[in-house]
């Protein structure tokens, strides 16, 4: 538990240098939840809006959608405690691990729908514009990847902030995060346009929240988060089952969603508190979680829905959903292993060699320029 000095600076808890098993469990659970959420959303889209079955599926979609915020929190918990890493080193590592697989999958999704003409040299610039513009319509779930990449840009700056403020100030920062998210969510209910959309849309507050819950949250604050999470879940269920216009006020970074995600984060953290290692199945799923996140949309809509012809509504709202979840998860896992080992790893190694070569050339030119003439 974090302790404080008389001047308010944190002592006791130091940034973690070893592996924290609870983050592996959170990552694995969030990966499976993303698949479940998309399957349930697909089933709900095929039912009459606001029918009893539709609302039941929406309840489950809310629960599974919590995983999106958990993913962002995990990134904050892992990246923000790091000290001493140069910004250039951080960006190079993140580019190779995150941006390269995303770009490859982006190309695969677009080419699968529109043809391989996008691989021709005369289409490279338009494709680059499409990639920079945001998620493709063929893979709308990429919004989460773009959010994570945007947070990576801010990470060196945010690291400096969190390492130079006392706990008392950080608690105030977290209060402001929830206040801003609340205003952005609920001001439109009063007919007032929110001035905070650009801030909350970056999810920087959720990123900071993950670090706070992992390293700076005391026992008393944990109790508050647990209570707020339970209340938020009950309120969300009640609104989903009794109202129609609920999506904008419960999902994404609405306070209800953040409190529920915080309670899940802290609950898994406590349950795994005594663990010193991660079971192999959990570690294996965590290792390939990013690739599963990238490709599961295609597996669900193409391999399971079109090729295997699985009807998500067969056997009521449960049989088809469960079957599609199992097949999508299994297919995505197998595809992720093949995707990583056969395509991504060779490309990452090649990109690393090219980067290393460019750095050597740059250093050689710089040293040659700086060398005084005889």
N, C-alpha and C positions, 0 to 999 in steps of 0.2 A: 504494500500500500504506500502511496506517495506521502512523504512527510514534507514539512516546510520549515525553513529557517525563519528566524524572527524578521528578516527582511523580505520574506515572501518568495525566495528562490527555492526551486525544488532540489531536494536531496534524496538519497535512498535509491530510487529507481534509476538505473542507467540504461542507455540505449542497448537493446538486445543485439548480441553479435551471433548467437546460435540460432538454431531452428526452433520455431515455436509451433508445436503440433496443432494447437487449436486453430491457427491460421490455415493449416493444411485441411483440417476438417471443414472449416468455413468455405474454403475454395472449392472443395469437392462437392459439398452440399449445395453451394450456389450454382455450380455448373449443372447439376441435375435439376435444380429448381428452375433454371432458365428454360431447359427443355420442357419441363412440365408446364410452365407458364405459357409457352408458345402453343403447345398442344391444346391446352384448356382454352386459350383465346381462339384458336381455330374452331374448336367445337362450339364455343359461344357464338361465333360469327355466323354459324349455320342454323341457329335457333331463332325463333321469334323474339325480338327485343323485349326485355323486361318480363318475360314469362318466368314461372318458378324455376324451371331448369336453367334458364339463362342466368338468373340471379345466383343460383347455387354455383355455377361455373365461375361467375364473376367473383364470388367470395374466394374461391380457390385461386383464381388469377391474382387477386390482391396478395394473398399469402405468398405465392410463388414469385411475384414481382418484387418482393422485398429483396430478393437475391441481387437485383441490379445495384441497389444502394450498398449491399454488403460487398460486392466486387470493388466498388470505389473505396469503401472503407478499408478493405484489405490492402489495396495499393497504398493508401496513406499510412497504414500501420507498418508496412514493409519498407517504404522508401523514405519517409520523413525522419526516422530516427538516425539514419546514416550520417556520419560526420567524416569530413576529410576527403570526400570524393570530389574531384574536379568536375566542373560543369561539362566540359568537353568529353570527359570519360563517360559521364552519366548519359549524355545524349547519344554517344556512339553505341553504348551497350543497349539502350532502350530502342534505338532505331533498328538494330540488328534483330532484337528479340521480338519486337512488337510491330513495327512499321513494315518490315519486309514480309512477314506472313500475311498481314492485312492486305497489302498491295497485291500479292499473289492471289489471294482469295477473291479480292475485288475483281481482278481480271478474269478469273475462272467463272464467277457469277455472271459477269457481263457477256463473256464469250459464249457461255452455255445458252444464253437467250438470244443474242444478236449475231453470233457467228465469230469466227476467228479473224475477221478483217481488222479487228482492233489491235491485233498483234503486228500489223504491218507498220513499217516506219512512218508512213504518212499519217497514221492515226495516233502516234505516240503523244503528240502535244494535246490534241483533244481529249485523250484518255487521262492525261495528267490533270487537265482542267476539271474533268469529271471527278477524279479522286480528291482533288483539293476542295471541290464544291460540297462534298459530304457523302453520306451513305447512298448507295445505289438503290433504285426501287426494287431491284432483284434481291437485295439483302438489307431490309430496313433495320434489322437488329444490329447493324454496324454502328448505330448511333452511340452505343455504349463504348465501342472501341475508339471512336472519335473523341468521346468525352475523356477517356483515359489518356489518349495521346495529348489532348489539350492540357491536362493536368501535369503530364510529364514536362511540358514546356515551363510550367510554373514551379516545378519541384525545387530546383536550386534556390530560388528566391524564398519559397515557403520554408525550406530547411533552415535558412538563416533566421527567419522570424521565430520558428518554434524553439530553436536552440538559444534564443536570446530574450525570452520573456519568462517571467515567473509564473508559477501555477495560478496565483490569484488573478493575474491578468488573463491567462489562458481560459479560466472559467468564464470570465467576462466575454472573451471572444466567442466561446461556444454559445453563450446566451444571445449574443448579437446574431450569430448564424441562424439560430432557431427563430429569432424575431424577424429577421429579413425574409427567411423562407415563409414564415407565417403571413407577413404582409404581402409578399408576392403571390401567395396562394389565395388569400381571402379578400384582398382589396377589390378584385373584380366582382365579388358578390355584392359589393356596395355600389357597383357601377363606376369604380375609380380605376383607371389604368395603372398598372404597377410600374414604378420606375426602377424596380430591382431585377427585372427579367434577365438582363445581360449578366448580372452578378450571379444569380442563382443558377442560370443556365450553364455556367462553367463548372458547377458542382465542386468548386473549391472548398466550400463549407463542409460538404460530405467527406472530402478527402482529409481535411483537418480533423473532422470528427473521428475518423478511423484511428488516426494517431493518438488523439485524446483518449479514446476508450482503451487503447492498447497500453499506453504508457503514462498517462497523466490523470486518470480518473480514479478518485478515491472511493472507498466503500460506501460512504454516505451518498455520493453522486450516483453510484451504481444502483443503489436502492431506488433512487428517484427515477432513473431510466427504466428500471424493471416495472415500476408502478405505472409510469407514463406509457410504456409499451403495451401493457395489458389493457389500460383504458383506451388507448388509441385503436387497438385491435377490435375491441367491443364497439366503439363508436363507428369504426369503418364498416363493420359487418352490418350494423343497424342501418347506416345510410345506404349501403348497397342494396339492402333488401327492402327499403321503404321509399327511396327516392330514385329519380332518373338522372339528374344532372350531377353526378358524383365524381366522375373520372378526374377532372381538373383539380378537385379539392381533396383527393385522397392519394393519388399516385405521384410518381416522380419524387421531387424533393419536398412534398408537403410535410408539415410537422408530424402528422399521423404516421406517414411512411417512415420518416427518420426515427421516430421513437420506437416503432416496431423493429426496424433494422438494428437499432442500438441494443434493444433488449435481446435480440437473437445473437448479436455479436458477443455481448457480455455473458449470455447464458452458455454459449459454447466455450468461451474463455474459462469460465468457472468449472464447467464439467471436465475440461481437459487440463485443468491446472496442475495436476500431479504427473502428467505424462512427460516423459523425456525423449520419446521417439514416436514416429508416426508409423502406423501399420502399413505394410506394403500396398494393399489395395487402395488405401486412401492416398498414399504418396503417388501411386501410379496414376490415379485419376487426376490428382493435382498437377502432375507433371505435364499432362496433355490437355489440361482444362482450357487453355487458351485456344488451341486448335479445335477442340470440340465446340467452343463458343463460336468460332468462325464458320465451321462447316455444317453445324447441325441443322440450320435452316434449309439448306439444299437437300440434306439427307431426309428430313421430314417431308418436304413438299415434293421431291422428285422420287427418291428411292422408295419411301414408305407409302406415300399417298398415290403416286402415279404408277410406279412400276409394280409394287406389291398390291396396289389397289385396296389399301386398308381404309375402311370408312370409320372416321373418328366417332361417329354417332351410332355405330353398330353395337348391339347389346345395351341399348340405353345410353346414357351419358357417361357410363363408367367403363363398360367393356371395351369400346372402341378407343377411348382415351388411354386406358391402361395399356392396351396392346400397342398403340402408336408410341407411347412413351418408352416402352421397353425396346421396341424395334429401333426407334430413333436414337436412344441412348447407346444401344449396342452397335448400330451402324456408325454412329458418330465417333465412338471410341476406336473402332477398327480403322475408320477412315483417318482419324487424327494421327494414329501411330504411323500409318503409311504416308500420310501427308508430311509429317515431320521428318521421318527417316529418309524418304526417297526424294523429297523436293526441298523442304525448308532448310534442313541441316547443310546439304551441299551448297545451297545458295548463300546461307549465312557465312559459311567458311570462305566461299569465294569473295563475298563482300568484305569480310574481315581482311583477307589478303590484299584486296585492292586498296582498302583504306590504309592498311599498314604501308603499302608501297607508296601511296600518295604522301603519307606523313614523312617517310624517309626522303623522298624527293624534295619535299618542302624544306625539311631540315637541312638537306645538303645545299640547296640553293641559298637558304638563309645564311648558313655558315660561310659559303663562298662569297656572298655579298659582304658579310661583315669582316672577312679576312683582309687585313691591311695589305696594300700592294708593296712589294719589295722595291 
